[in-house]
Amino acid sequence: QGAVKRQALYACSTCTPPGAEPAGICLACSYECHGTHRLFELYTKRNFRCDCGNSKFKNLQCKLLPEKSKVNSGNKYNDNFYGLYCTCKRPYPDPEDEIPDEMIQCIVCEDWFHGRHLGAVPPESGDFHEMVCQACMNHCHFLWAYASQLAVPPLTKAKSVENEGIVLKVEESEEQKKEIKKESGVEHQDTKEEKQLEQFNEPSTSSGYCSKFLQKFPVEIAETTSKFSFCKLKELQSKPFVKKDTATFWPSNWRSKLCTCEDCLKMYSELEVQFLTDECDTVLAYENKGTSDQETERRDPLMDTLNSMNRVQQVELICEYNDLKTELTDYLRRFADEGTVVKREDIQHFFEEFQSRKRRRTNRMQYYCS
């Protein structure tokens, strides 16, 4: 299928041990081609094409698709493919680490990090949906402007900033410095932030009057804004914001708030983070799709078929179905007890035996007419 948008991946340490080229395999190949091998679960990664059987595997041919490209140049690899994670480059679970710590995946580099190695204590797991690690925040520096309005504030340890080694950088213009100095009882800084947040949440204008004007003249305004696109990022960067040497945590809908003007789209492309504006790229969207697919599969085809039959046919079908269900359950239980993988030829063998037994039963039947 080429590079799949998002899929579950594994790395095989039996075929590609440390020192060899990193390689990733899909879920199907992990069963069919590497069933008895030692695998590392990589969870999901984006835009990846299965390497199984290509030039990185010297003595293995893919059973599902023997003809494959020698290399997949579009794939990206990191230490996860050797079973190592985080900035500490340790395995998970780590037999030498006795500290219980949740690991969180960065949505940019897709590496996994211990909560204590993110530069800040993560919020409760239910308070945020995605995380961007320290290195990726430095790479995607524009995100700091959005973090001032969108990011979930992390909990901080009860230590001084100097002890934590956190560098704070504030970018602000001369006019903004004057505004901050002019604090008074009438115009408080909190009121300014509230107004800024309201303006940021509006689709492409900075006042309620413009919103009403948009509703009254939608076609004319759409033509105008297509020529002179409004940039949310530039508006945020014109206001003071703080940069920290930490990871950041984001709510579920933060991607929809990123600017998609022409300049910003070009910037995303240069930084190779175009996926940040795609809501379907999230792991949550991937999981929801799997849930909806399962619900579709749960529709019982047996009941749909029964509704189109008369009573005699219904009874015969139910009896045959129960026989099949009982025998198949007993057959599969042996695999579960032994901890072995059920392969295609095992299922084919079962149905051949089942059909043979069914023919023997049918041949012994006697029919009487009254």
Contacts in CASP RR format, 6 or more apart in sequence:
PFRMAT RR
TARGET T0000
AUTHOR 0000-0000-0000
METHOD contacts of the structure
MODEL  1
QGAVKRQALYACSTCTPPGAEPAGICLACSYECHGTHRLFELYTKRNFRC
DCGNSKFKNLQCKLLPEKSKVNSGNKYNDNFYGLYCTCKRPYPDPEDEIP
DEMIQCIVCEDWFHGRHLGAVPPESGDFHEMVCQACMNHCHFLWAYASQL
AVPPLTKAKSVENEGIVLKVEESEEQKKEIKKESGVEHQDTKEEKQLEQF
NEPSTSSGYCSKFLQKFPVEIAETTSKFSFCKLKELQSKPFVKKDTATFW
PSNWRSKLCTCEDCLKMYSELEVQFLTDECDTVLAYENKGTSDQETERRD
PLMDTLNSMNRVQQVELICEYNDLKTELTDYLRRFADEGTVVKREDIQHF
FEEFQSRKRRRTNRMQYYCS
1 49 0 8 1.000
2 49 0 8 1.000
3 47 0 8 1.000
3 48 0 8 1.000
3 49 0 8 1.000
3 72 0 8 1.000
3 74 0 8 1.000
3 75 0 8 1.000
4 26 0 8 1.000
4 47 0 8 1.000
4 48 0 8 1.000
4 49 0 8 1.000
5 46 0 8 1.000
5 47 0 8 1.000
5 280 0 8 1.000
5 281 0 8 1.000
6 44 0 8 1.000
6 45 0 8 1.000
6 46 0 8 1.000
6 281 0 8 1.000
6 283 0 8 1.000
6 286 0 8 1.000
7 26 0 8 1.000
7 27 0 8 1.000
7 44 0 8 1.000
7 45 0 8 1.000
7 48 0 8 1.000
8 26 0 8 1.000
8 27 0 8 1.000
8 41 0 8 1.000
8 42 0 8 1.000
8 43 0 8 1.000
8 44 0 8 1.000
9 24 0 8 1.000
9 25 0 8 1.000
9 26 0 8 1.000
9 27 0 8 1.000
9 42 0 8 1.000
9 43 0 8 1.000
9 44 0 8 1.000
9 45 0 8 1.000
9 48 0 8 1.000
10 24 0 8 1.000
10 25 0 8 1.000
10 26 0 8 1.000
10 27 0 8 1.000
10 30 0 8 1.000
10 34 0 8 1.000
10 39 0 8 1.000
10 40 0 8 1.000
10 41 0 8 1.000
10 42 0 8 1.000
11 22 0 8 1.000
11 23 0 8 1.000
11 24 0 8 1.000
11 25 0 8 1.000
11 39 0 8 1.000
11 40 0 8 1.000
11 42 0 8 1.000
11 80 0 8 1.000
11 81 0 8 1.000
11 82 0 8 1.000
11 83 0 8 1.000
12 23 0 8 1.000
12 24 0 8 1.000
12 25 0 8 1.000
12 30 0 8 1.000
12 34 0 8 1.000
12 37 0 8 1.000
12 38 0 8 1.000
12 39 0 8 1.000
12 40 0 8 1.000
13 37 0 8 1.000
13 38 0 8 1.000
13 39 0 8 1.000
13 40 0 8 1.000
13 82 0 8 1.000
13 83 0 8 1.000
14 34 0 8 1.000
14 37 0 8 1.000
14 38 0 8 1.000
15 23 0 8 1.000
15 34 0 8 1.000
15 37 0 8 1.000
15 57 0 8 1.000
15 60 0 8 1.000
16 22 0 8 1.000
16 23 0 8 1.000
16 24 0 8 1.000
16 56 0 8 1.000
16 57 0 8 1.000
16 81 0 8 1.000
18 82 0 8 1.000
20 56 0 8 1.000
21 56 0 8 1.000
22 56 0 8 1.000
22 77 0 8 1.000
22 78 0 8 1.000
22 81 0 8 1.000
22 82 0 8 1.000
23 51 0 8 1.000
23 52 0 8 1.000
23 54 0 8 1.000
23 56 0 8 1.000
23 57 0 8 1.000
23 77 0 8 1.000
23 81 0 8 1.000
24 42 0 8 1.000
24 48 0 8 1.000
24 50 0 8 1.000
24 51 0 8 1.000
24 52 0 8 1.000
24 75 0 8 1.000
24 77 0 8 1.000
24 81 0 8 1.000
25 33 0 8 1.000
25 34 0 8 1.000
25 50 0 8 1.000
25 51 0 8 1.000
25 52 0 8 1.000
26 50 0 8 1.000
26 52 0 8 1.000
28 64 0 8 1.000
29 50 0 8 1.000
29 52 0 8 1.000
29 62 0 8 1.000
29 63 0 8 1.000
29 64 0 8 1.000
30 39 0 8 1.000
31 341 0 8 1.000
31 343 0 8 1.000
32 63 0 8 1.000
32 64 0 8 1.000
32 343 0 8 1.000
33 52 0 8 1.000
33 53 0 8 1.000
33 60 0 8 1.000
33 62 0 8 1.000
33 63 0 8 1.000
33 64 0 8 1.000
34 52 0 8 1.000
35 341 0 8 1.000
40 80 0 8 1.000
40 81 0 8 1.000
40 82 0 8 1.000
40 83 0 8 1.000
42 80 0 8 1.000
42 81 0 8 1.000
43 105 0 8 1.000
43 112 0 8 1.000
44 283 0 8 1.000
44 286 0 8 1.000
45 76 0 8 1.000
45 110 0 8 1.000
46 110 0 8 1.000
46 275 0 8 1.000
46 281 0 8 1.000
47 74 0 8 1.000
47 75 0 8 1.000
47 76 0 8 1.000
47 275 0 8 1.000
48 72 0 8 1.000
48 75 0 8 1.000
48 76 0 8 1.000
49 72 0 8 1.000
49 74 0 8 1.000
49 75 0 8 1.000
50 62 0 8 1.000
51 57 0 8 1.000
51 72 0 8 1.000
51 75 0 8 1.000
52 60 0 8 1.000
52 62 0 8 1.000
52 64 0 8 1.000
52 68 0 8 1.000
53 60 0 8 1.000
53 61 0 8 1.000
53 62 0 8 1.000
53 66 0 8 1.000
53 68 0 8 1.000
54 62 0 8 1.000
54 68 0 8 1.000
54 69 0 8 1.000
54 70 0 8 1.000
54 71 0 8 1.000
54 72 0 8 1.000
55 70 0 8 1.000
55 71 0 8 1.000
56 71 0 8 1.000
62 68 0 8 1.000
78 109 0 8 1.000
78 110 0 8 1.000
78 111 0 8 1.000
79 85 0 8 1.000
79 89 0 8 1.000
79 111 0 8 1.000
80 110 0 8 1.000
80 111 0 8 1.000
80 112 0 8 1.000
83 91 0 8 1.000
83 92 0 8 1.000
84 90 0 8 1.000
84 91 0 8 1.000
85 91 0 8 1.000
85 92 0 8 1.000
85 103 0 8 1.000
85 111 0 8 1.000
85 112 0 8 1.000
85 113 0 8 1.000
86 103 0 8 1.000
86 111 0 8 1.000
86 112 0 8 1.000
86 113 0 8 1.000
86 114 0 8 1.000
86 117 0 8 1.000
87 113 0 8 1.000
87 117 0 8 1.000
88 114 0 8 1.000
88 117 0 8 1.000
90 96 0 8 1.000
90 97 0 8 1.000
92 103 0 8 1.000
92 112 0 8 1.000
99 116 0 8 1.000
101 114 0 8 1.000
101 115 0 8 1.000
101 116 0 8 1.000
102 114 0 8 1.000
102 115 0 8 1.000
102 122 0 8 1.000
102 125 0 8 1.000
103 112 0 8 1.000
103 113 0 8 1.000
103 114 0 8 1.000
103 115 0 8 1.000
104 112 0 8 1.000
104 113 0 8 1.000
104 115 0 8 1.000
104 118 0 8 1.000
104 122 0 8 1.000
104 131 0 8 1.000
105 111 0 8 1.000
105 112 0 8 1.000
105 113 0 8 1.000
105 131 0 8 1.000
105 283 0 8 1.000
106 112 0 8 1.000
106 113 0 8 1.000
106 131 0 8 1.000
106 132 0 8 1.000
106 133 0 8 1.000
106 136 0 8 1.000
106 247 0 8 1.000
107 130 0 8 1.000
107 131 0 8 1.000
107 132 0 8 1.000
107 282 0 8 1.000
107 283 0 8 1.000
108 132 0 8 1.000
108 133 0 8 1.000
108 136 0 8 1.000
108 139 0 8 1.000
108 140 0 8 1.000
108 273 0 8 1.000
108 276 0 8 1.000
109 133 0 8 1.000
109 135 0 8 1.000
109 136 0 8 1.000
111 133 0 8 1.000
113 131 0 8 1.000
113 133 0 8 1.000
113 247 0 8 1.000
115 121 0 8 1.000
115 122 0 8 1.000
118 131 0 8 1.000
118 133 0 8 1.000
118 134 0 8 1.000
118 246 0 8 1.000
118 247 0 8 1.000
119 134 0 8 1.000
119 164 0 8 1.000
119 166 0 8 1.000
119 245 0 8 1.000
119 246 0 8 1.000
119 247 0 8 1.000
120 154 0 8 1.000
120 155 0 8 1.000
120 156 0 8 1.000
120 244 0 8 1.000
120 246 0 8 1.000
120 247 0 8 1.000
121 154 0 8 1.000
121 155 0 8 1.000
121 156 0 8 1.000
121 157 0 8 1.000
122 128 0 8 1.000
122 131 0 8 1.000
122 154 0 8 1.000
122 155 0 8 1.000
122 247 0 8 1.000
122 249 0 8 1.000
123 152 0 8 1.000
123 153 0 8 1.000
123 154 0 8 1.000
123 155 0 8 1.000
123 249 0 8 1.000
127 152 0 8 1.000
127 249 0 8 1.000
128 152 0 8 1.000
128 249 0 8 1.000
128 250 0 8 1.000
128 251 0 8 1.000
129 250 0 8 1.000
129 251 0 8 1.000
129 252 0 8 1.000
129 282 0 8 1.000
129 284 0 8 1.000
130 249 0 8 1.000
130 250 0 8 1.000
130 254 0 8 1.000
130 282 0 8 1.000
130 283 0 8 1.000
131 247 0 8 1.000
131 248 0 8 1.000
131 249 0 8 1.000
131 250 0 8 1.000
132 140 0 8 1.000
132 143 0 8 1.000
132 247 0 8 1.000
132 248 0 8 1.000
132 250 0 8 1.000
133 247 0 8 1.000
134 245 0 8 1.000
134 246 0 8 1.000
134 247 0 8 1.000
137 143 0 8 1.000
137 144 0 8 1.000
137 246 0 8 1.000
137 247 0 8 1.000
137 248 0 8 1.000
139 271 0 8 1.000
140 271 0 8 1.000
140 273 0 8 1.000
140 276 0 8 1.000
141 243 0 8 1.000
142 233 0 8 1.000
142 237 0 8 1.000
142 267 0 8 1.000
143 248 0 8 1.000
144 241 0 8 1.000
144 242 0 8 1.000
144 243 0 8 1.000
145 233 0 8 1.000
145 236 0 8 1.000
145 237 0 8 1.000
145 241 0 8 1.000
146 233 0 8 1.000
146 236 0 8 1.000
146 254 0 8 1.000
146 257 0 8 1.000
146 258 0 8 1.000
147 241 0 8 1.000
147 248 0 8 1.000
148 236 0 8 1.000
148 239 0 8 1.000
148 241 0 8 1.000
148 242 0 8 1.000
149 196 0 8 1.000
149 197 0 8 1.000
149 200 0 8 1.000
149 236 0 8 1.000
149 257 0 8 1.000
150 250 0 8 1.000
150 251 0 8 1.000
150 254 0 8 1.000
150 257 0 8 1.000
151 248 0 8 1.000
151 249 0 8 1.000
151 250 0 8 1.000
151 254 0 8 1.000
152 249 0 8 1.000
152 250 0 8 1.000
152 251 0 8 1.000
154 246 0 8 1.000
154 247 0 8 1.000
154 248 0 8 1.000
154 249 0 8 1.000
157 164 0 8 1.000
161 168 0 8 1.000
165 245 0 8 1.000
166 244 0 8 1.000
166 245 0 8 1.000
166 246 0 8 1.000
167 243 0 8 1.000
167 244 0 8 1.000
167 245 0 8 1.000
168 242 0 8 1.000
168 243 0 8 1.000
168 244 0 8 1.000
169 242 0 8 1.000
169 243 0 8 1.000
170 240 0 8 1.000
170 241 0 8 1.000
170 242 0 8 1.000
170 243 0 8 1.000
171 237 0 8 1.000
171 240 0 8 1.000
171 241 0 8 1.000
171 243 0 8 1.000
172 180 0 8 1.000
172 239 0 8 1.000
172 240 0 8 1.000
173 238 0 8 1.000
176 238 0 8 1.000
176 239 0 8 1.000
176 240 0 8 1.000
179 192 0 8 1.000
180 189 0 8 1.000
180 240 0 8 1.000
183 189 0 8 1.000
196 239 0 8 1.000
199 206 0 8 1.000
199 207 0 8 1.000
199 235 0 8 1.000
200 232 0 8 1.000
200 235 0 8 1.000
200 236 0 8 1.000
200 257 0 8 1.000
201 257 0 8 1.000
202 208 0 8 1.000
202 211 0 8 1.000
204 214 0 8 1.000
204 225 0 8 1.000
204 230 0 8 1.000
205 211 0 8 1.000
205 214 0 8 1.000
205 230 0 8 1.000
206 235 0 8 1.000
213 221 0 8 1.000
214 221 0 8 1.000
229 261 0 8 1.000
229 262 0 8 1.000
229 263 0 8 1.000
230 261 0 8 1.000
231 259 0 8 1.000
231 261 0 8 1.000
231 263 0 8 1.000
231 264 0 8 1.000
232 257 0 8 1.000
232 258 0 8 1.000
232 259 0 8 1.000
232 261 0 8 1.000
233 258 0 8 1.000
233 259 0 8 1.000
233 261 0 8 1.000
233 264 0 8 1.000
252 284 0 8 1.000
255 276 0 8 1.000
255 277 0 8 1.000
255 278 0 8 1.000
255 279 0 8 1.000
255 281 0 8 1.000
255 282 0 8 1.000
256 279 0 8 1.000
258 264 0 8 1.000
258 276 0 8 1.000
258 277 0 8 1.000
260 277 0 8 1.000
265 274 0 8 1.000
265 277 0 8 1.000
268 274 0 8 1.000
268 276 0 8 1.000
268 277 0 8 1.000
275 281 0 8 1.000
279 285 0 8 1.000
302 317 0 8 1.000
302 321 0 8 1.000
305 317 0 8 1.000
306 314 0 8 1.000
306 317 0 8 1.000
306 318 0 8 1.000
309 317 0 8 1.000
324 354 0 8 1.000
327 350 0 8 1.000
327 354 0 8 1.000
328 350 0 8 1.000
328 354 0 8 1.000
331 350 0 8 1.000
332 342 0 8 1.000
335 341 0 8 1.000
335 342 0 8 1.000
335 346 0 8 1.000
END
